[in-house]
Amino acid sequence: MSTTLVRWATRWDRTALIAMVQALAQQHGVEASEDTIGAAFEFALGNPGRVRFAVAQRDDQLVGTASLHEAYSTWRAALYGTIEDFYVVPEMRGQGVGTELLTLLVEEARRRGYCRLQLQVQEDNDRAWQFYEARGFRFTGYLVYEQDLADNDGAAGSVTGRS
């Protein structure tokens, strides 16, 4: 039986990490170019205090990734972390890879003194909800809204919310 090595991503992980993040984006119906994800990866490598990618490796293959992003809470006057880009290749799901990735991110968040960790889960992704809740995350009741600032037509008045 192979063991999983969970570690921080290095420059040599670029190709496999980009492929996994592209697969995740595709699952979410988002077009994400290799150049764009590559630029994000380079930003993370140059700014590990702000964004850091973790990878899970079995034998010589990368089988999962997740990223930890730093943010600041005015309500608590403290740093907190956001987990993004959480992806495990389909054939490795349910084999502990995600748990090991999440453990590394939680340990790093504690080491950094973050007051909390947060993440987003698609409303219809029951498996992800169950995974995170079983590991101590809870639904906050908040909905996520976003406005694409690259869209020149995205004026504040044009954003629609719940009615």
RAPE-V340537 format. One record per residue. N is the residue number from 1. PHI is phi in degrees with one decimal (none if undefined). PSI is psi in degrees with one decimal (NA if undefined). D_LAST is the distance of its C-alpha to the last C-alpha in whole Angstrom. Layout:
BEGIN
N & PHI & PSI & D_LAST
N & PHI & PSI & D_LAST
END
This chain:
BEGIN
1 & none & 132.4 & 53
2 & -78.2 & 146.7 & 51
3 & -101.5 & 158.3 & 50
4 & -100.3 & 131.3 & 47
5 & -103.1 & 120.3 & 47
6 & -110.2 & 127.9 & 44
7 & -153.7 & 172.4 & 45
8 & -79.4 & 141.0 & 43
9 & -66.4 & 147.9 & 43
10 & -122.1 & 172.2 & 46
11 & -53.5 & -32.8 & 46
12 & -73.5 & -9.7 & 48
13 & -91.1 & -2.7 & 45
14 & -49.4 & -55.1 & 43
15 & -61.9 & -48.6 & 43
16 & -68.2 & -39.2 & 42
17 & -65.0 & -44.4 & 39
18 & -59.7 & -42.4 & 38
19 & -61.7 & -40.3 & 38
20 & -68.5 & -42.3 & 36
21 & -67.1 & -35.4 & 34
22 & -64.3 & -41.3 & 33
23 & -62.2 & -41.3 & 33
24 & -63.0 & -46.2 & 30
25 & -59.6 & -42.7 & 28
26 & -61.6 & -40.0 & 29
27 & -58.1 & -31.8 & 28
28 & -92.4 & 4.8 & 25
29 & 73.0 & 27.2 & 25
30 & -113.4 & 136.0 & 26
31 & -84.2 & 122.4 & 29
32 & -132.7 & 111.5 & 31
33 & -74.0 & 156.7 & 34
34 & -59.6 & -38.6 & 37
35 & -63.8 & -42.9 & 38
36 & -66.1 & -48.5 & 35
37 & -65.3 & -37.1 & 35
38 & -61.1 & -41.2 & 39
39 & -64.1 & -40.2 & 38
40 & -63.9 & -40.2 & 35
41 & -64.5 & -42.6 & 38
42 & -63.9 & -39.3 & 41
43 & -59.6 & -45.2 & 38
44 & -62.1 & -43.7 & 38
45 & -61.4 & -37.0 & 42
46 & -83.8 & -12.1 & 43
47 & -137.8 & 59.7 & 40
48 & -64.4 & -17.2 & 40
49 & -75.5 & -21.1 & 39
50 & -100.9 & -40.9 & 36
51 & -143.0 & 134.1 & 35
52 & -142.9 & 129.1 & 38
53 & -93.9 & 136.0 & 38
54 & -107.1 & 152.7 & 39
55 & -133.6 & 152.4 & 41
56 & -112.6 & 133.7 & 42
57 & -127.2 & 131.8 & 46
58 & -120.6 & 126.1 & 48
59 & 54.3 & -123.9 & 51
60 & -105.0 & 15.0 & 51
61 & -111.1 & 137.4 & 47
62 & -81.2 & 130.0 & 44
63 & -121.9 & 0.9 & 42
64 & -169.3 & 159.6 & 39
65 & -153.3 & 159.6 & 37
66 & -161.8 & 155.3 & 34
67 & -125.9 & 149.1 & 34
68 & -114.5 & 124.1 & 33
69 & -116.7 & 139.8 & 32
70 & -92.9 & 139.8 & 32
71 & -142.4 & 175.1 & 30
72 & -128.6 & 133.0 & 30
73 & -99.5 & 117.4 & 28
74 & -72.4 & -30.7 & 29
75 & -68.3 & -27.2 & 28
76 & -114.7 & -2.7 & 31
77 & 49.1 & 50.2 & 33
78 & -153.4 & 157.6 & 34
79 & -73.4 & 150.2 & 33
80 & -142.0 & 169.5 & 31
81 & -118.9 & 150.3 & 31
82 & -120.9 & 132.2 & 28
83 & -96.3 & 130.4 & 30
84 & -136.5 & 172.3 & 29
85 & 57.4 & 33.3 & 30
86 & -78.8 & 115.2 & 31
87 & -147.8 & 133.5 & 33
88 & -124.9 & 133.3 & 36
89 & -58.1 & 141.5 & 38
90 & -51.0 & -41.0 & 37
91 & -71.6 & -9.9 & 41
92 & -107.2 & -1.0 & 41
93 & -67.6 & 142.9 & 38
94 & 82.0 & 8.6 & 39
95 & -113.7 & 16.0 & 42
96 & 91.8 & -4.5 & 41
97 & -63.9 & -46.9 & 40
98 & -61.6 & -40.6 & 37
99 & -61.7 & -41.7 & 38
100 & -68.1 & -39.7 & 41
101 & -61.2 & -48.2 & 38
102 & -62.0 & -39.0 & 36
103 & -59.9 & -44.0 & 39
104 & -62.2 & -42.6 & 40
105 & -66.8 & -40.9 & 37
106 & -64.4 & -43.7 & 37
107 & -61.1 & -41.5 & 40
108 & -66.6 & -40.9 & 40
109 & -61.8 & -41.4 & 37
110 & -64.6 & -43.4 & 39
111 & -60.2 & -36.9 & 42
112 & -79.2 & -8.4 & 40
113 & 79.3 & 23.1 & 39
114 & -63.8 & 145.6 & 35
115 & -82.3 & -20.5 & 33
116 & -164.7 & 167.0 & 31
117 & -122.7 & 143.0 & 30
118 & -136.9 & 162.0 & 26
119 & -156.5 & 167.6 & 25
120 & -114.0 & 142.6 & 22
121 & -131.7 & 136.0 & 22
122 & -63.0 & 142.9 & 20
123 & -56.4 & -35.2 & 18
124 & -95.1 & 9.7 & 21
125 & -97.0 & 74.5 & 24
126 & -57.5 & -38.2 & 25
127 & -62.1 & -41.5 & 29
128 & -67.4 & -43.2 & 28
129 & -53.5 & -50.3 & 26
130 & -62.8 & -41.2 & 29
131 & -59.1 & -52.1 & 31
132 & -68.9 & -41.5 & 30
133 & -63.6 & -35.6 & 29
134 & -67.4 & -16.0 & 33
135 & -111.4 & 21.9 & 34
136 & 96.1 & -2.7 & 32
137 & -81.8 & 152.1 & 29
138 & -134.9 & 152.4 & 26
139 & -70.8 & 130.1 & 22
140 & -90.8 & -14.8 & 21
141 & 89.4 & -7.3 & 17
142 & -83.2 & 144.0 & 16
143 & -100.6 & 149.0 & 14
144 & -99.8 & 125.9 & 15
145 & -113.9 & 149.7 & 14
146 & -145.8 & 156.0 & 16
147 & -130.2 & 124.6 & 17
148 & -76.8 & 108.9 & 21
149 & -78.1 & -9.4 & 23
150 & -77.5 & -15.9 & 25
151 & -85.7 & 113.5 & 23
152 & -63.7 & -21.3 & 24
153 & -88.0 & 4.4 & 21
154 & -84.4 & 46.8 & 19
155 & -62.4 & 147.7 & 19
156 & -53.4 & -36.2 & 17
157 & -71.1 & -14.3 & 15
158 & -94.3 & -3.4 & 14
159 & -77.0 & 129.4 & 12
160 & -105.0 & 144.7 & 9
161 & -124.1 & -158.4 & 6
162 & -73.0 & 149.0 & 4
163 & -110.1 & NA & 0
END
